[in-house]
Amino acid sequence: MGVFLGGRGTASRCAAALLVALLTTMPVRSQDGGYSTDAAKAAFLYHFGTYVQWPRSPAGGAPIAIAVLGAEHNAYLETLIEHVRDRPVLTVSDAPDGLERGAMVNFQLVGERVRFEVSLAAAQRAGLVLSSRLLASALRVETSGCRIGCEPEAPDPFELAAVARV
Amino acid sequence: MIVGVIRRSLRKKVGAIVLLSTFVALVVSALALLSYESERYRGFMINDVQTQAEILARVTAPALAFDDRDGAATNLRLLSNRAGINAAAIYTAEGQLFASFNRTAGFVFPPTGAPGEPVIAGHAIEIFQPVVENGELLGTVYLRESYELAGRLVDYLLILGTVMGMSLIAAAFISYWLEGSVTAPVLSLTAAARKVIDERDFTVRARRTTDDEIGVLVDAFNAMLTEVGQRAEALEASNRRLQRETEERRAAEAALRLADQRKDEFLATLAHELRNPLAPMVNAMTLLDGHGSDPSLRERAHGIIQRQLRQLVRLVDDLLDVSRITSGKLVIKRERVELADVVQNAVDTVKPLLESRQQKLAVSLPQQPVYLQADPVRLAQVFSNLLNNAAKYSDLGSEIRLVASVAASSIEVRVEDPGMGISAESLPMIFEMFTQGREAARRTETGLGVGLALARRLVELHDGSIEAASEGLGRGSTFTVRLPVMAALTSERAAGKTAGVPPARRHRILLVDDNVDFVASLSLLLEGMGHDVRVAHDAAHALDAATEFRPEFAFLDIGLPDRTGYDLARDLRALPAGERTVLIALSGWGLPQDRERSREAGFALHLVKPVDLGHIQAALSGLVRRA
């Protein structure tokens, strides 16, 4: 299960499919008031784009497209992600092991509330820079990707902050 | 009272000015500082709360976007580290309180307000800041910060008060210093001015110590003092001159008054003196009328009349001399004379007086004859005056001395008497006109008081000098005449010879008149008196007789048959034999112009017919000297 967020027309359908998949896996809450996890996830998806620094587009000024795939596609999550891994596409999954399977952002439920976790390594691989402000609200930030020098035991302030909050 | 003190003292004035200006400057600057500070504080606070709100809004945006209450709370908690922030809150877009932080007890968060400028309310400033991300309103941030303007102002006032106190102390020191540099020159100038006023001392000068306006004032003050001093001095000098002139005028006035008084006294004396001889003469005339045949009575009567007449003649002569002296017409005719002759003439003149007072005269002359260039008649008058005085002011029977001695080129003649003397006060004035010693004035025979004045004038005309000396009242007096000597001494003469009064001198007399009876009777009369007489009845015979006879006296009738007596007089004068003849006019006319004509023609005397024998005798005795 994943979410594509991208500025490319070719990727639009894929992303939409992911979102649909995601929505179907969410426990459906009553429509009458109260907290709706689906609405929250939709709002989150919408807001994620704000905190991502997208690479420069050659065409310029292209709109951001959001593709949502249904939960039934979760089994092909790695394949889907592998397919867009070298493109400026923010992949959002809604699966317990979303980050391990390659997603950049993954929804988690903490109590009744929707939270999310972030994999900086995955985003980096795609050439996306995630805002520190986004990271401040994340439940967990994964920085396992070794970029320079590789000191795996170096504590990540964002991760620490996120852990402390949990 | 303080204002009064300040008004009177420049020093306190300067001090007050310095302190007051310092105080005003401090107050104004304090007010400006406070107002600036409060404005700045307000601006700072507004800016601060806005900035804080903006930061909070931006930081909080993701928390609102991702419904992260813990994150929002964490952000708010970070703010609590700031001391000024009392309360903060985050509202959702729907206006629900999302997260909050409160330090003030009992504070209730307001419902979300309209976003906008910060609002200051009491001791707090609060702001509602919208949280917008990507054009979407995510919520509102509320911040409330304490706004302690009053406290800050109090702190500032304390600081300013301290500064003001120290400044005023500094100002006091400055004013003390100013007193030295500004008021000291003024005070010294004031002291100088006060000294000038108190002591009237214009030599005081103020010392110039500065080059400023006060220095200029000091210079002007000193220049003014110099000017005033000069004026005062000029005024004083003028006053002194005026005073001196006043004194001189007063002295002159006194002298004039004294002269006037003397003239009055002189007139009184004159009247008295002129009248004195008249009574004895009238008596004598009465005697003659009644007992004309008795020879002894006749003799006595003649003697009386002669003496009194002599006195009258002397008085009148003195009067004439007085007028000559006062009008400056007194002149002398110099010729070569021998001192002995002059002295003899003088002695002859005073002989009657000496006899009447039974006084002796001792005359002592140098052995050699002494010649002088002098007017013999006038010089004889000098000595006769001195002798006359000596006789007059000495007791009956006393001895008078006349001593002449030669010294170098001058002759000194002293007349000494043992008489009443002259007081020391009278001595300096004895030669003044109309002056007589007070004691002398009591005597009967006083005279007119012109004798010595005349003597001095005459001696001076002879280039000589005269002085009086006396050891005091009752101790006699000495008059000394000094005259220049003309030539060397010749022929021997007995020194210290004491001459008695010589017998009446015999004279050669020429009588000229066409009235034969008159001439004959007069001739008999004169011959009877022992004189040698020649008679002529006209001018021609008169001239012949004169040439041969060399008369000492010539009595000429004015109305002669061949010519007038005036012409004859001039002709006689022209003769060698007539040079020294004393001419006496006999005329029927006695008017002043007739006498004047006689005088002009050279007559010594003008007698009016019928002529009294006494007049002729007086003329012969030398009492009558000039017409």
Chai-1 contact restraints between the chains, C-beta under 6 A:
chainA,res_idxA,chainB,res_idxB,connection_type,confidence,min_distance_angstrom,max_distance_angstrom,comment,restraint_id
A,F44,B,F66,contact,1.0,0.0,6.0,A-B,restraint_1
A,H47,B,A65,contact,1.0,0.0,6.0,A-B,restraint_2
A,T50,B,E133,contact,1.0,0.0,6.0,A-B,restraint_3
A,T50,B,N134,contact,1.0,0.0,6.0,A-B,restraint_4
A,R133,B,P62,contact,1.0,0.0,6.0,A-B,restraint_5
A,L134,B,P62,contact,1.0,0.0,6.0,A-B,restraint_6
A,S137,B,P62,contact,1.0,0.0,6.0,A-B,restraint_7
A,S137,B,A63,contact,1.0,0.0,6.0,A-B,restraint_8
A,S137,B,F66,contact,1.0,0.0,6.0,A-B,restraint_9
A,S137,B,D68,contact,1.0,0.0,6.0,A-B,restraint_10
A,S137,B,G71,contact,1.0,0.0,6.0,A-B,restraint_11
A,R165,B,D70,contact,1.0,0.0,6.0,A-B,restraint_12
